[in-house]
Structures are given as C-alpha cells and as structure tokens.
Amino acid sequence: MAGSSGSSGCSRCGGWLWYSSQQAAQQQNTGVELVEVSRQSLKTTVSATGTVRPVDSVEVSSKITARIKSVLVKENDVVKAGQTVAILDGKDYEATMDQASYKVNNTRSKYSRAEYLYNIGAKSKEELEDAEYDYDTAESSLSKTQSDLAETVITAPMDGIVVGEPKTAGTMAVQGNSNPTVIMTIADLSKKQIIAKVDETDIGSVKVGQQATFTVDSYTGRTFTATVSRISQTDVTNSWNINSSSTSSSSSTASVIYYYVVLDVDDPDNQLLPAMTARVEIVTDERDNVLTVPISALKTDSTGSYVLVQANGKQEKQYVTTGIYGDEYVEILDGLEEGQQIAITYKTKTSTAGSASSGRGGPPM
C-alpha cells in the first residue's frame, strides 16, 4: 500500500511541474507595454468608393434622322450655349419644304377662289370649309418641314467642354427617344461631384453637410475635399420594390446592400477628370481634447468594457464607458483619468533555439 501511495504522489508532483512550466512559458511569451491615458482629437469615418463626374452634362443628339454633314468642334473645345457645333445634311428636308411651300400656295389660291364664290352664292358653306381645311393643313405641313430643316443645325444646349471625340462627318444621326445617336457630349467641368456607394451598416451615420476627404490614383499623396450633398432613399438596386421585375433577380443574389451618396467636390485647379475612381473617407463624428486610450488596450467581459490599470506594480481591472472610435484610439467617457498608466499585453515570438536549450538533459556524450 505504501508503494502505491508513493507512486500517486509522484504522479501529482509531475502534473504540477508540467502545469507550472506551461504557465511560466506562457508568461515568458507575453509582453506588456505601459501607456498613459491622454487627451487628443478623435474622429470617426465611413469609407466608400465612388466615381468622379460633372454635375452638369448633356448628350447632344438630333431630333431628326439625317447624315452628319460637318462637325465644327473637337474634343476639349470650349463651347457656349447656342453655338453651332454640327450640321446635318438637309437636302431631303429642303425638297420636302419646297413641296410644302407649293402646296400652301396652291391651297391658298383655292381657298381664296372658294371664298369669293361663296360670297356670290356660287359655293356652299361646306365647300368653303373644305378649302379652308386644306389650306390650314398645308400651312401646318410647311411649318413642320421648316422646323425639321432648322434641326439640321445642331447647337450647344449649355456652356461647357466637349468631352470625348464627337461623331465624324458621314455618320447617320438617328432620332429616337430610347436610343438616339449621341453626336457629342458637353459637360461643365467647373463643378464636379462623386457618386459613392455606402454599405447599409454605415449609411445611418452619414448626414448631409458632413465633410469628407478622398484620393485618386492619378495624384499620389494628394488629398481632395468634398461635402455630402445628397443621400439616396433607396438602395442601388431598388431591392425593396417587389414589383420591379428588372431588379428582382439581381437583388436576390446580392449579399450586401449599398446606398448612393452624392458629394460635392472641391477642385479649384480643375485636376479631376470624369470617371476617376475616388476613395472617400466621410467624417461622421469628431471630438476635440477628449480622454483616449489605444483600442488595443480595451477588453470586454460579461460585465462590460475594461482596461488593466497599472498601480503599485500590479494590474487591476477598471471598467470604462467608451465614446467614439478612431482608427487606433477610443474615447473614454468615464472610468479613467488623464495620466493613469494602463497595460497592453501582446504575444511575443518563441525562440526555437531557446526552446531546445530549455530541455537540456546534461552535457553531450
């Protein structure tokens, strides 16, 4: 029995030694950094990606179908509203107008004759009205052909710059409401905006009037500014609208919901070009001179958030109330005072050589 008891004691002793060695190794692999509770300015941001575009732009197309005779401007030309920018071939419309003019003259003569005969009792009231109708119809046709002929002269609808290459002479300009031929695009590049997509988890923090910064790949190290001017009230695919057949298939497979946010851009040097990709940081909250600690020092348990306060060589839990979060620091509303030291624990790398040497069994044979 004595031998059995001794064996059990050695087993417990070995387990304790193993546990102790593991705890010691864990402590050796954990570093501690002390930092002070300090005051600084904090801001929270929402990140988004968008596209630069002009606030005002227009696609110039034709109200009639005709071949382009000449284009009087080229890409990057500055144009004024009312300036002639292209001319269409109007031969067919000129011929139609000549025919319409002849028809007007002919029906006018017939109407005048019918009116004279009616006044002397040689024509009925109905015949006079028919002649008058034919004359009015001919005048309407002439007015229509004159309007069509005037449309062969294409003018700029606004002040701006020709963006992209216009269509060349000889191209058929097709009218239409759904898919007309775009002869050229004119844009006012003095005012630009960004159309950004913001995740649904962040859209609640974004408000009209908030300031933002953004960068584009073309200007490394340059930061531009913008202001939130409009927030869409529906997601980019209108996924909420079950009656919209065009979006039902795409929205059903979408895993993330986005909303469009429009930002007015400050670009006094006119460096930004349409379609540039902008990486935007919208400032949603900002606080000056607030108590802060590194986010890495903050821990949580079932009671709440806490930090490890260093006092008298010991680390003690101190529960805190947090405010806004920055990139690296968090605001402390209650629980700490400026100048207190708190501990940040971190893992250290284990040395392979040290591990091997710790298991020494005596001198080499």
C-alpha positions as semicolon CSV with decimal commas, in nm:
position;residue;x (nm);y (nm);z (nm)
1;M;0,000;0,000;0,000
2;A;0,288;0,231;0,086
3;G;0,438;0,177;-0,261
4;S;0,105;0,259;-0,425
5;S;0,070;0,583;-0,228
6;G;0,420;0,694;-0,322
7;S;0,350;0,636;-0,690
8;S;0,034;0,851;-0,674
9;G;0,225;1,133;-0,506
10;C;0,491;1,137;-0,778
11;S;0,219;1,150;-1,045
12;R;0,058;1,458;-0,885
13;C;0,401;1,616;-0,848
14;G;0,478;1,561;-1,216
15;G;0,143;1,714;-1,323
16;W;0,207;2,023;-1,111
17;L;0,555;2,066;-1,255
18;W;0,416;2,038;-1,610
19;Y;0,142;2,295;-1,538
20;S;0,392;2,530;-1,375
21;S;0,626;2,504;-1,671
22;Q;0,341;2,580;-1,913
23;Q;0,234;2,885;-1,713
24;A;0,592;3,010;-1,697
25;A;0,634;2,962;-2,072
26;Q;0,308;3,147;-2,138
27;Q;0,422;3,438;-1,922
28;Q;0,756;3,444;-2,099
29;N;0,573;3,461;-2,436
30;T;0,353;3,755;-2,327
31;G;0,485;4,110;-2,332
32;V;0,344;4,413;-2,151
33;E;0,353;4,773;-2,269
34;L;0,254;5,062;-2,043
35;V;0,081;5,367;-2,192
36;E;-0,072;5,675;-2,038
37;V;-0,431;5,788;-2,064
38;S;-0,402;6,105;-2,274
39;R;-0,611;6,370;-2,442
40;Q;-0,631;6,419;-2,817
41;S;-0,873;6,485;-3,102
42;L;-1,066;6,189;-3,245
43;K;-1,282;6,142;-3,550
44;T;-1,484;5,856;-3,690
45;T;-1,509;5,796;-4,063
46;V;-1,704;5,591;-4,313
47;S;-1,512;5,455;-4,610
48;A;-1,662;5,434;-4,957
49;T;-1,559;5,414;-5,320
50;G;-1,713;5,630;-5,589
51;T;-1,674;5,787;-5,931
52;V;-1,599;6,148;-6,018
53;R;-1,845;6,305;-6,263
54;P;-1,952;6,655;-6,372
55;V;-2,259;6,799;-6,202
56;D;-2,400;6,918;-6,537
57;S;-2,355;6,734;-6,864
58;V;-2,565;6,668;-7,171
59;E;-2,557;6,426;-7,460
60;V;-2,619;6,614;-7,783
61;S;-2,837;6,425;-8,029
62;S;-3,060;6,508;-8,325
63;K;-3,439;6,550;-8,334
64;I;-3,440;6,425;-8,694
65;T;-3,275;6,140;-8,880
66;A;-3,010;6,263;-9,122
67;R;-2,647;6,211;-9,213
68;I;-2,393;6,435;-9,037
69;K;-2,258;6,685;-9,293
70;S;-1,993;6,851;-9,076
71;V;-1,875;6,869;-8,715
72;L;-1,745;7,211;-8,616
73;V;-1,582;7,126;-8,282
74;K;-1,343;6,866;-8,149
75;E;-1,262;6,706;-7,815
76;N;-1,172;6,950;-7,534
77;D;-1,309;7,252;-7,723
78;V;-1,486;7,510;-7,505
79;V;-1,835;7,589;-7,634
80;K;-2,107;7,839;-7,546
81;A;-2,481;7,781;-7,530
82;G;-2,635;7,841;-7,875
83;Q;-2,307;7,789;-8,060
84;T;-2,334;7,580;-8,379
85;V;-2,142;7,255;-8,322
86;A;-2,258;7,036;-8,612
87;I;-2,462;7,049;-8,933
88;L;-2,671;6,768;-9,078
89;D;-2,739;6,705;-9,447
90;G;-3,071;6,883;-9,516
91;K;-3,123;6,816;-9,889
92;D;-3,420;6,587;-9,835
93;Y;-3,581;6,834;-9,594
94;E;-3,522;7,122;-9,837
95;A;-3,702;6,929;-10,110
96;T;-3,988;6,849;-9,875
97;M;-4,013;7,214;-9,777
98;D;-4,028;7,321;-10,143
99;Q;-4,318;7,081;-10,197
100;A;-4,490;7,206;-9,884
101;S;-4,448;7,568;-9,999
102;Y;-4,606;7,484;-10,336
103;K;-4,893;7,311;-10,155
104;V;-4,954;7,620;-9,941
105;N;-4,963;7,849;-10,245
106;N;-5,198;7,613;-10,428
107;T;-5,442;7,568;-10,142
108;R;-5,435;7,942;-10,064
109;S;-5,547;8,016;-10,419
110;K;-5,822;7,756;-10,399
111;Y;-5,940;7,890;-10,068
112;S;-5,948;8,248;-10,197
113;R;-6,148;8,138;-10,501
114;A;-6,386;7,931;-10,288
115;E;-6,439;8,227;-10,057
116;Y;-6,522;8,458;-10,350
117;L;-6,764;8,208;-10,500
118;Y;-6,927;8,152;-10,160
119;N;-6,978;8,525;-10,117
120;I;-7,161;8,549;-10,450
121;G;-7,360;8,235;-10,372
122;A;-7,183;8,006;-10,619
123;K;-7,028;7,780;-10,349
124;S;-7,175;7,613;-10,047
125;K;-7,061;7,668;-9,691
126;E;-6,929;7,312;-9,679
127;E;-6,712;7,363;-9,989
128;L;-6,565;7,678;-9,837
129;E;-6,485;7,495;-9,514
130;D;-6,316;7,212;-9,708
131;A;-6,097;7,461;-9,895
132;E;-6,009;7,634;-9,569
133;Y;-5,918;7,300;-9,407
134;D;-5,687;7,207;-9,697
135;Y;-5,517;7,547;-9,671
136;D;-5,465;7,515;-9,293
137;T;-5,331;7,160;-9,334
138;A;-5,082;7,274;-9,597
139;E;-4,960;7,555;-9,371
140;S;-4,911;7,307;-9,084
141;S;-4,710;7,078;-9,310
142;L;-4,495;7,369;-9,422
143;S;-4,434;7,470;-9,062
144;K;-4,331;7,112;-8,979
145;T;-4,084;7,089;-9,268
146;Q;-3,937;7,430;-9,181
147;S;-3,887;7,309;-8,823
148;D;-3,721;6,989;-8,945
149;L;-3,489;7,185;-9,170
150;A;-3,392;7,408;-8,879
151;E;-3,299;7,097;-8,681
152;T;-3,020;7,025;-8,930
153;V;-2,821;7,291;-8,746
154;I;-2,708;7,144;-8,412
155;T;-2,629;7,396;-8,138
156;A;-2,477;7,357;-7,792
157;P;-2,751;7,349;-7,525
158;M;-2,516;7,473;-7,249
159;D;-2,176;7,626;-7,180
160;G;-1,908;7,364;-7,131
161;I;-1,635;7,150;-7,280
162;V;-1,666;6,881;-7,545
163;V;-1,590;6,559;-7,358
164;G;-1,466;6,273;-7,575
165;E;-1,447;6,255;-7,954
166;P;-1,762;6,370;-8,137
167;K;-1,912;6,162;-8,417
168;T;-1,747;6,218;-8,754
169;A;-1,898;6,359;-9,073
170;G;-2,083;6,094;-9,273
171;T;-2,227;5,921;-8,966
172;M;-2,604;5,871;-8,974
173;A;-2,764;6,056;-8,684
174;V;-3,075;5,863;-8,584
175;Q;-3,351;6,027;-8,383
176;G;-3,537;5,841;-8,113
177;N;-3,649;5,851;-7,751
178;S;-3,487;5,526;-7,639
179;N;-3,159;5,504;-7,827
180;P;-3,076;5,814;-8,032
181;T;-2,734;5,874;-8,185
182;V;-2,520;6,081;-7,948
183;I;-2,330;6,324;-8,169
184;M;-2,118;6,459;-7,881
185;T;-2,118;6,510;-7,504
186;I;-2,080;6,854;-7,346
187;A;-2,002;6,891;-6,975
188;D;-1,943;7,174;-6,731
189;L;-1,620;7,059;-6,565
190;S;-1,609;7,355;-6,327
191;K;-1,847;7,172;-6,092
192;K;-1,790;6,807;-6,007
193;Q;-1,934;6,552;-5,770
194;I;-1,871;6,197;-5,653
195;I;-2,133;5,926;-5,667
196;A;-2,026;5,685;-5,391
197;K;-2,173;5,356;-5,269
198;V;-2,203;5,326;-4,890
199;D;-2,267;4,998;-4,709
200;E;-2,602;4,969;-4,529
201;T;-2,419;4,918;-4,197
202;D;-2,266;5,267;-4,233
203;I;-2,539;5,466;-4,410
204;G;-2,710;5,559;-4,081
205;S;-2,402;5,759;-3,977
206;V;-2,386;5,962;-4,297
207;K;-2,561;6,302;-4,297
208;V;-2,597;6,585;-4,548
209;G;-2,334;6,852;-4,483
210;Q;-2,067;6,619;-4,345
211;Q;-1,712;6,681;-4,466
212;A;-1,507;6,419;-4,647
213;T;-1,163;6,364;-4,794
214;F;-1,074;6,145;-5,089
215;T;-0,784;6,035;-5,304
216;V;-0,749;5,927;-5,666
217;D;-0,477;5,713;-5,820
218;S;-0,370;5,986;-6,062
219;Y;-0,235;6,212;-5,785
220;T;-0,031;6,011;-5,537
221;G;-0,011;6,176;-5,197
222;R;-0,272;6,441;-5,285
223;T;-0,589;6,463;-5,076
224;F;-0,902;6,637;-5,203
225;T;-1,206;6,753;-5,005
226;A;-1,579;6,714;-5,058
227;T;-1,913;6,764;-4,882
228;V;-2,209;6,525;-4,860
229;S;-2,494;6,688;-5,057
230;R;-2,746;6,409;-5,111
231;I;-2,825;6,062;-4,974
232;S;-3,039;5,824;-5,178
233;Q;-3,354;5,699;-5,007
234;T;-3,334;5,363;-5,185
235;D;-3,059;5,108;-5,234
236;V;-2,873;5,092;-5,563
237;T;-3,084;4,803;-5,697
238;N;-3,423;4,901;-5,551
239;S;-3,431;4,557;-5,392
240;W;-3,720;4,656;-5,162
241;N;-3,953;4,703;-5,462
242;I;-4,103;4,359;-5,520
243;N;-4,292;4,494;-5,824
244;S;-3,971;4,579;-6,005
245;S;-3,901;4,282;-6,231
246;S;-3,576;4,433;-6,358
247;T;-3,412;4,425;-6,015
248;S;-3,562;4,113;-5,859
249;S;-3,305;3,871;-5,997
250;S;-3,000;4,085;-5,918
251;S;-3,113;4,185;-5,570
252;S;-3,199;3,830;-5,468
253;T;-2,837;3,724;-5,510
254;A;-2,682;4,038;-5,363
255;S;-2,517;3,977;-5,026
256;V;-2,455;4,344;-4,939
257;I;-2,691;4,639;-4,970
258;Y;-2,544;4,974;-5,082
259;Y;-2,687;5,326;-5,100
260;Y;-2,573;5,606;-5,329
261;V;-2,427;5,912;-5,157
262;V;-2,354;6,226;-5,362
263;L;-2,066;6,451;-5,256
264;D;-1,988;6,795;-5,398
265;V;-1,618;6,816;-5,483
266;D;-1,373;7,100;-5,424
267;D;-1,144;7,109;-5,730
268;P;-1,036;7,472;-5,788
269;D;-0,739;7,366;-6,003
270;N;-0,963;7,151;-6,225
271;Q;-0,738;6,847;-6,190
272;L;-1,002;6,579;-6,156
273;L;-1,138;6,412;-6,468
274;P;-1,472;6,236;-6,517
275;A;-1,474;5,863;-6,433
276;M;-1,178;5,878;-6,194
277;T;-1,216;5,637;-5,902
278;A;-1,234;5,819;-5,567
279;R;-1,160;5,651;-5,233
280;V;-1,366;5,850;-4,988
281;E;-1,348;5,896;-4,610
282;I;-1,660;6,069;-4,475
283;V;-1,613;6,224;-4,131
284;T;-1,924;6,119;-3,935
285;D;-1,816;6,243;-3,589
286;E;-1,532;6,450;-3,447
287;R;-1,431;6,531;-3,088
288;D;-1,156;6,765;-2,963
289;N;-0,946;6,725;-2,646
290;V;-1,103;6,403;-2,519
291;L;-0,958;6,128;-2,297
292;T;-0,835;5,838;-2,508
293;V;-0,667;5,501;-2,481
294;P;-0,542;5,270;-2,757
295;I;-0,813;5,038;-2,884
296;S;-0,570;4,750;-2,827
297;A;-0,586;4,820;-2,452
298;L;-0,963;4,775;-2,437
299;K;-1,100;4,439;-2,327
300;T;-1,453;4,310;-2,264
301;D;-1,623;4,056;-2,048
302;S;-1,980;3,984;-1,939
303;T;-1,982;4,299;-1,726
304;G;-1,862;4,541;-1,993
305;S;-1,551;4,707;-2,131
306;Y;-1,241;4,742;-1,914
307;V;-0,869;4,818;-1,919
308;L;-0,583;4,696;-1,699
309;V;-0,463;4,984;-1,482
310;Q;-0,104;4,966;-1,361
311;A;-0,074;5,074;-0,995
312;N;0,182;4,981;-0,728
313;G;0,336;4,720;-0,954
314;K;0,000;4,546;-1,006
315;Q;-0,254;4,535;-1,285
316;E;-0,617;4,586;-1,186
317;K;-0,936;4,577;-1,391
318;Q;-1,100;4,914;-1,438
319;Y;-1,437;4,922;-1,617
320;V;-1,487;5,218;-1,850
321;T;-1,755;5,388;-2,059
322;T;-1,647;5,442;-2,419
323;G;-1,739;5,708;-2,673
324;I;-1,640;5,727;-3,039
325;Y;-1,377;5,506;-3,201
326;G;-1,097;5,637;-3,420
327;D;-0,855;5,431;-3,627
328;E;-0,629;5,346;-3,330
329;Y;-0,779;5,515;-3,024
330;V;-1,113;5,511;-2,843
331;E;-1,270;5,790;-2,641
332;I;-1,314;5,727;-2,266
333;L;-1,620;5,899;-2,119
334;D;-1,592;5,762;-1,765
335;G;-1,367;5,538;-1,551
336;L;-1,020;5,681;-1,612
337;E;-0,825;5,999;-1,550
338;E;-0,558;6,165;-1,759
339;G;-0,207;6,040;-1,681
340;Q;-0,306;5,698;-1,546
341;Q;-0,097;5,412;-1,676
342;I;-0,266;5,118;-1,840
343;A;-0,117;4,791;-1,960
344;I;-0,134;4,648;-2,309
345;T;-0,044;4,281;-2,333
346;Y;0,082;4,125;-2,651
347;K;0,223;3,794;-2,772
348;T;0,597;3,756;-2,823
349;K;0,764;3,519;-3,064
350;T;0,908;3,199;-2,917
351;S;1,275;3,139;-2,992
352;T;1,341;2,795;-3,142
353;A;1,694;2,790;-3,001
354;G;1,568;2,881;-2,656
355;S;1,311;2,602;-2,663
356;A;1,575;2,348;-2,749
357;S;1,815;2,465;-2,480
358;S;1,544;2,461;-2,211
359;G;1,513;2,086;-2,249
360;R;1,881;2,013;-2,169
361;G;1,949;1,666;-2,026
362;G;2,316;1,710;-1,940
363;P;2,642;1,753;-2,129
364;P;2,680;1,593;-2,470
365;M;2,827;1,248;-2,482
